[in-house]
Structure formats: structure tokens, C-alpha cells
Amino acid sequence: MPEQPGDWAPADFERHGRDLLEMIRDHFESIRQVPVTVPCGSAELLASLGTELPETGEDFGRILAETRELVIPYLVQWNHPSFHGYFANSASFPGILAETLTAALNVNAMLWKSAPAASALERVVLSWIARMTGYPEDADGVLVNGASLATLYALAAARDAALGEDARVLGIAGRDVPALRIYTSDQAHSSVDKAAITLGLGQANVVRLASDEHYRLQPRALDEAIRRDLAAGARPVAVIATVGTTSVGAADPIADIARVCEQHRVWLHADAAYGGFWRLAPSLADAAENLAGADSMVVNPHKCLFVPMEATALYCRRRGALARTFRLVPEYLSSPQDADTIDYMDMSPQLGRSFRALKLWWVIRSFGRLGLASRLEHAVTLASWLRHEAAQHPDWRCPVSSIYPLVCLRYEPERFPARDPLTETDRRKALDALNAEIIRTVNASGAAFLSHAVVGDEYVIRVSIGNIHTMHADVERLWRLLTDTAERLGAET
């Protein structure tokens, strides 16, 4: 017999929802006993989850139990106080609850008339974020799902600004168009190359300039590269400056780069996905880069503001530039506008848009600017403590420093390896392998999760601190784990 149409009864939904919230509460009450990651082979995992397509509905209690037993343990627990890989992020409890309500309402925030309050809240939170990051509040803004796509959208607008309206209508393929060049540092995110590939500019036209001794884009080298390309008949499209690079947390000098871009009339995009919010921390207020000079800018609340993924804010102070690239209104989407309405579908290629603003509104209101600032300052303090401990230890060093709570470490015991003297190159390779094994061993233990970078020609351990649940005891525990693991592995080698 076919199943009856319709959804669960609202009372059943509430009952199952209470069971889910209880499970989440239990998870976080015992979070420090939960392994950050559990090793599991891909074949084993697929075998446990790859059941047959269910023909009839199953009991939700069973679904929830199997989620708890078969799925959650084999995730990497990003929302864990001992997750320090990549860029640590957080989903705070207000944000988690907001996501629940957003899913329940399931509105499409594409047009003002399709979700008026969603569009109004998006405008409100974009203004708040601009104020927190120091970007002009009158800039155009839009919430998107990630910084990689935000950079793509900004570069699409920069391309059209460089080529004029013909680029939008006629494209660039098969036309007499000069080589279109994008400039960035050798430390910039891979999303820059992906954007060049997607936009048809070509990866070969991404000019990656050597960074300075602090891993920053050099304004003089940028100016020289643009001049060379202009002399050769190429057309500069955009410069991407990074505030909070992925490998080491470096920040390009925005003001100096902006002057070069203004001189050559080249679009400046600031990738501040990680670094944009840290000016809120009192100790970094004067040290953080001023983002106001960038033509466009991206920041990630889901990295630093304790907002669940996905939540990214893209801004453009060239008013109307995003809409000139992306606005396309078929008749069925036409709607009246006044001076206060915004159709956010005009600012990116995306038509179906979730109600991202609600979780930002809830989180910012729940903690307030001062509460967010104190939590960011807490992460900065924890990172400073870890750097100090490493600096005091004879076998550890920090190859590069950052104002942000991203700590790069390298284990270099003086008497390693304990065999015949090696060349400096062979010793470096042996130390690279040792540091890689330290990460592998720590991650396999489930007690913490780390990632790595290559700084210069050295393999380093990256410790990203920023989860809302991370406390001083967690970082102390990590440091003991690192030192104990390193000493044991070093002695065994």
C-alpha cells in the first residue's frame, strides 16, 4: 500500500526535535571525551552506510541512533575545542538554533518581495559587519556561501569593469581581447587560480609575485609587474591582496597596494576571509590592516564570528558594479523596487538563496560586539601563550609569526637524527618527515586535529585557535601532546 501523503504531525516533530536537542546537548557536555577524528577506511565506512534505498519510511528513533553511531564518530569534529586544523571555526549555540528555524521557514531570499524580512535583515547584518571590519557601510554587500565564490564574483565584476559592457554581452572568447592579468602573492589562496580558470582568463594569467620576508605582497614588485604587462600590451584586471594568508596568517599592506592600484586604475580585491574580523580584538585594533581602500572585500563570519557554515559577506564600494555583471531579470522575477528595497539575486549568479542573515542576526545580538571582541581576544591570548612556550623550549621554534591566532611550529631537536652527520639538505628532509609524522600521530590519536604548511622550504605544523569552546586547558593539553609525541618519535628515529 502507498504511504499516506503529508508530513509528520507537529507534535511528532516536537518530540523528535527534543530527542535531537538532547543528543546535541550530550555531545557538547562530553565534548572533551569525544575524539576529534576516528581512523576509518573508506571501504569500511561505505559498507556501513551504503544500505539499500528504503522502500518505506523508517522509525526516526532508529535513524537518529544510527546517525549517532555510524555517522558522527567518523566525521572530523570541526566544532571541537581541540580542532586546530586549517582555520578553526565554530557554530555557536545561537547560530545552531537559528539554522533550525531557517530550515523550518525555508524561505528563498532572492527578491525583496519573496522574503521581505530576510532581505531587510541581510541589509542590517551587512551594515553591522561592515562597521566591525572597518569597510564603508554604504558599499554594496551580499551574503554568499563561501570566500572562494565571493572572490570569483568580485573578479567577474573586475573583468567587466576592465573590458566594459561588451564582456557581459559578447564574452571574451574569439574576440580581439588582450591578455587579462590578475596579480597576487605566492601566498594567496588557490581560489584566485580557480576564479581565473572559471572566468576564462586562464591560470597562466595569474601573476603570483614573490612575497617579502614577512610573506606579504610587495607593492614595488606589484607596480613593476603591472608596468611590464602594460608595456607588453596586456590588460591588468585586478589585484588580490590577502589579509590572513592560509599558510602563515600574513597580511598584505592594503594601503600601499591600494595606492599602486589607484595609480594604474586596477581593481583591488581584499581577501580578508580570515583576517577581516580580528581588528575587533582590543590588542589587534591598531595592528590590523585597514580594508577601506579595497574596491571589493570578503570576510567569513563562519570562520571568526561563531556562525555556522555557510556565511560569507562580499562587499563592493564600486556601487552597482556587482549588479552590472549579474543582474538579469526575466519577467517572472520582475518586481517593483523603491529606494529601500534590494533584490539580492542581482549581486551574484545565485537565484535560490537561503536565509543566511538570521543566524548572523542571532549570533551578533546574542553576544554583542563586546562579547565577540572578548572571545576573539581570548583566542589571541591562547595563541600568544603557545608561541611563548615554543620559544622557551630548546627543541621547538616558530618559523614565522602572525598577529592572528594561527601558530606555526617546527620541531628541531639539536641531535637529530642520531646517526652519521648528514648534509643540511638531508637533515632538513629528515626533520620535514619527523614533523609530518608528529601531525599524523596526533591526528590518529583523536586527541586533537592539526594541519600543515610549507614555509620557505620547511614543513611546519599549523595550530589554528578560534573555536568558541577552546579554553586555556585545551591548549595546554595540546602542547603536552605535541611535546610528548615529538620526543617519542624523535627518539625512535
Backbone hydrogen bonds, N-H to C=O, Kabsch-Sander energy under -0.5 kcal/mol:
donor,donor_aa,acceptor,acceptor_aa,energy
12,D,9,A,-0.6
13,F,9,A,-2.4
14,E,10,P,-2.3
15,R,11,A,-2.2
16,H,12,D,-2.9
17,G,13,F,-2.6
18,R,14,E,-2.3
19,D,15,R,-1.7
20,L,16,H,-2.3
21,L,17,G,-2.7
22,E,18,R,-2.3
23,M,19,D,-2.0
24,I,20,L,-2.5
25,R,21,L,-2.7
26,D,22,E,-2.6
27,H,23,M,-2.2
28,F,24,I,-2.2
29,E,25,R,-2.5
30,S,26,D,-1.5
31,I,28,F,-1.0
33,Q,30,S,-2.1
34,V,31,I,-1.1
36,V,446,G,-3.2
45,L,41,G,-2.4
46,L,42,S,-2.7
47,A,43,A,-2.1
48,S,44,E,-1.8
49,L,45,L,-1.5
50,G,46,L,-2.5
51,T,49,L,-2.1
62,R,59,D,-0.5
63,I,59,D,-1.9
64,L,60,F,-3.0
65,A,61,G,-2.1
66,E,62,R,-2.6
67,T,63,I,-1.9
68,R,64,L,-2.3
69,E,65,A,-2.0
70,L,66,E,-3.1
71,V,66,E,-0.6
71,V,67,T,-1.3
72,I,67,T,-2.5
74,Y,71,V,-1.2
75,L,72,I,-1.5
77,Q,36,V,-3.1
77,Q,75,L,-0.6
78,W,76,V,-1.8
80,H,78,W,-1.3
83,F,80,H,-1.9
84,H,82,S,-0.7
84,H,449,F,-2.7
88,A,86,Y,-0.5
90,S,302,H,-0.5
92,S,90,S,-0.6
92,S,306,F,-2.1
96,I,92,S,-2.3
97,L,93,F,-2.4
98,A,94,P,-2.0
99,E,95,G,-2.2
100,T,96,I,-1.5
101,L,97,L,-2.0
102,T,98,A,-2.8
103,A,99,E,-2.4
104,A,100,T,-1.9
105,L,101,L,-2.5
106,N,102,T,-2.8
109,A,107,V,-0.6
109,A,353,R,-2.9
110,M,108,N,-0.9
111,L,108,N,-0.5
115,A,111,L,-0.9
115,A,112,W,-0.8
119,S,115,A,-2.4
120,A,116,P,-2.6
121,L,117,A,-2.7
122,E,118,A,-2.0
123,R,119,S,-2.0
124,V,120,A,-1.9
125,V,121,L,-2.9
126,L,122,E,-2.2
127,S,123,R,-1.6
128,W,124,V,-2.1
129,I,125,V,-2.8
130,A,126,L,-2.2
131,R,127,S,-2.0
132,M,128,W,-2.3
133,T,129,I,-2.2
134,G,130,A,-1.3
135,Y,130,A,-1.9
139,A,136,P,-1.5
140,D,316,C,-2.3
142,V,314,L,-2.0
144,V,312,T,-2.7
150,A,146,G,-1.9
151,T,147,A,-2.6
152,L,148,S,-1.8
153,Y,149,L,-2.7
154,A,150,A,-2.4
155,L,151,T,-2.5
156,A,152,L,-1.9
157,A,153,Y,-1.9
158,A,154,A,-2.2
159,R,155,L,-2.6
160,D,156,A,-2.1
161,A,157,A,-2.1
162,A,158,A,-1.9
163,L,159,R,-2.0
164,G,160,D,-2.5
167,A,164,G,-1.4
168,R,164,G,-0.5
168,R,165,E,-0.5
169,V,165,E,-1.6
170,L,166,D,-3.4
171,G,166,D,-0.8
171,G,167,A,-1.0
175,R,172,I,-1.1
177,V,175,R,-2.2
181,R,179,A,-0.6
181,R,235,R,-2.3
182,I,205,N,-2.5
183,Y,238,A,-2.3
184,T,207,V,-2.4
186,D,209,L,-1.9
188,A,185,S,-1.4
192,V,189,H,-1.6
194,K,190,S,-2.1
195,A,191,S,-2.3
196,A,192,V,-2.0
197,I,193,D,-2.3
198,T,194,K,-2.6
199,L,195,A,-2.6
200,G,197,I,-1.0
201,L,196,A,-1.8
202,G,196,A,-1.9
205,N,202,G,-1.6
206,V,203,Q,-1.8
207,V,182,I,-3.7
207,V,205,N,-0.8
208,R,206,V,-0.9
209,L,184,T,-3.1
209,L,207,V,-0.8
212,D,216,R,-2.3
215,Y,212,D,-2.3
222,L,218,Q,-2.3
223,D,219,P,-2.6
224,E,220,R,-2.3
225,A,221,A,-2.2
226,I,222,L,-2.4
227,R,223,D,-2.2
228,R,224,E,-2.3
229,D,225,A,-2.2
230,L,226,I,-2.5
231,A,227,R,-2.2
232,A,228,R,-1.4
233,G,230,L,-1.2
234,A,229,D,-2.5
235,R,179,A,-3.4
237,V,181,R,-3.2
238,A,181,R,-1.2
239,V,267,W,-2.5
240,I,183,Y,-2.9
241,A,239,V,-0.6
241,A,269,H,-2.4
243,V,271,D,-2.5
244,G,242,T,-0.6
244,G,250,A,-2.6
245,T,250,A,-1.9
246,T,187,Q,-0.5
249,G,245,T,-1.6
252,D,242,T,-3.2
254,I,252,D,-1.4
257,I,253,P,-2.3
258,A,254,I,-2.9
259,R,255,A,-1.6
260,V,256,D,-1.4
261,C,257,I,-2.4
262,E,258,A,-2.6
263,Q,259,R,-2.1
264,H,260,V,-1.7
265,R,261,C,-0.7
265,R,262,E,-0.6
266,V,261,C,-2.6
267,W,237,V,-1.1
269,H,239,V,-3.1
269,H,267,W,-0.5
270,A,296,S,-2.6
271,D,241,A,-3.2
271,D,269,H,-0.7
272,A,270,A,-1.4
272,A,298,V,-1.5
275,G,243,V,-1.9
276,G,272,A,-2.2
277,F,274,Y,-0.5
278,W,275,G,-0.7
280,L,277,F,-2.1
281,A,278,W,-1.2
284,L,281,A,-2.0
285,A,281,A,-0.7
285,A,282,P,-0.8
288,A,284,L,-2.3
291,L,133,T,-0.5
291,L,289,E,-0.6
294,A,291,L,-1.9
295,D,268,L,-1.6
296,S,268,L,-1.8
297,M,315,Y,-2.0
298,V,270,A,-2.1
299,V,313,A,-2.0
300,N,273,A,-1.5
302,H,311,A,-1.6
303,K,300,N,-1.7
304,C,300,N,-1.5
305,L,301,P,-2.0
307,V,301,P,-1.2
312,T,144,V,-2.1
313,A,299,V,-2.7
314,L,142,V,-2.7
314,L,312,T,-0.5
315,Y,297,M,-2.9
316,C,140,D,-2.4
317,R,295,D,-2.3
318,R,295,D,-0.8
319,R,317,R,-1.4
321,A,318,R,-2.3
324,R,320,G,-2.3
325,T,321,A,-1.2
326,F,322,L,-2.4
327,R,323,A,-2.7
333,L,330,P,-1.9
334,S,331,E,-1.6
341,T,338,D,-0.7
344,Y,342,I,-0.8
345,M,110,M,-2.1
346,D,343,D,-2.1
347,M,344,Y,-1.5
348,S,345,M,-0.8
353,R,351,L,-0.6
356,R,354,S,-2.0
358,L,355,F,-0.8
359,K,356,R,-0.5
360,L,356,R,-1.1
361,W,357,A,-2.7
362,W,358,L,-2.7
363,V,359,K,-2.3
364,I,360,L,-2.7
365,R,361,W,-2.0
366,S,362,W,-2.5
367,F,363,V,-2.1
368,G,364,I,-2.6
371,G,367,F,-0.9
372,L,368,G,-2.5
373,A,369,R,-2.6
374,S,370,L,-2.4
375,R,371,G,-1.7
376,L,372,L,-2.2
377,E,373,A,-2.6
378,H,374,S,-1.8
379,A,375,R,-1.5
380,V,376,L,-2.0
381,T,377,E,-2.4
382,L,378,H,-2.2
383,A,379,A,-2.2
384,S,380,V,-2.2
385,W,381,T,-2.1
386,L,382,L,-2.0
387,R,383,A,-2.5
388,H,384,S,-2.3
389,E,385,W,-2.4
390,A,386,L,-2.3
391,A,387,R,-2.4
392,Q,388,H,-1.6
393,H,389,E,-0.7
393,H,390,A,-0.7
396,W,393,H,-1.0
397,R,410,R,-1.7
406,L,404,Y,-2.1
407,V,463,V,-2.9
408,C,400,V,-0.6
408,C,406,L,-0.5
409,L,407,V,-0.5
409,L,461,I,-3.0
410,R,397,R,-1.9
412,E,395,D,-3.4
412,E,410,R,-0.6
416,F,413,P,-0.9
416,F,414,E,-0.6
419,R,417,P,-2.1
427,R,423,T,-2.5
428,R,424,E,-2.3
429,K,425,T,-2.2
430,A,426,D,-2.1
431,L,427,R,-2.5
432,D,428,R,-2.6
433,A,429,K,-2.3
434,L,430,A,-2.1
435,N,431,L,-2.7
436,A,432,D,-2.3
437,E,433,A,-2.0
438,I,434,L,-1.9
439,I,435,N,-1.8
440,R,436,A,-2.3
441,T,437,E,-2.7
442,V,438,I,-2.6
443,N,439,I,-2.8
444,A,440,R,-2.3
445,S,441,T,-1.4
446,G,442,V,-0.6
446,G,443,N,-1.0
447,A,442,V,-0.6
448,A,442,V,-0.7
449,F,82,S,-1.9
451,S,462,R,-1.1
453,A,460,V,-1.8
455,V,453,A,-0.6
455,V,458,E,-2.7
456,G,454,V,-0.6
457,D,455,V,-0.7
458,E,455,V,-2.2
460,V,453,A,-3.2
461,I,409,L,-3.2
462,R,451,S,-2.7
462,R,460,V,-0.5
463,V,407,V,-2.7
464,S,84,H,-2.6
464,S,462,R,-0.5
465,I,405,P,-2.6
465,I,463,V,-0.5
470,T,467,N,-1.4
474,D,471,M,-0.7
475,V,471,M,-1.5
476,E,472,H,-2.5
477,R,473,A,-2.3
478,L,474,D,-2.0
479,W,475,V,-2.4
480,R,476,E,-2.2
481,L,477,R,-2.3
482,L,478,L,-2.8
483,T,479,W,-2.6
484,D,480,R,-2.7
485,T,481,L,-2.4
486,A,482,L,-2.8
487,E,483,T,-2.4
488,R,484,D,-2.2
489,L,485,T,-2.6
490,G,486,A,-2.7
491,A,487,E,-1.9
492,E,488,R,-1.4
493,T,489,L,-1.1
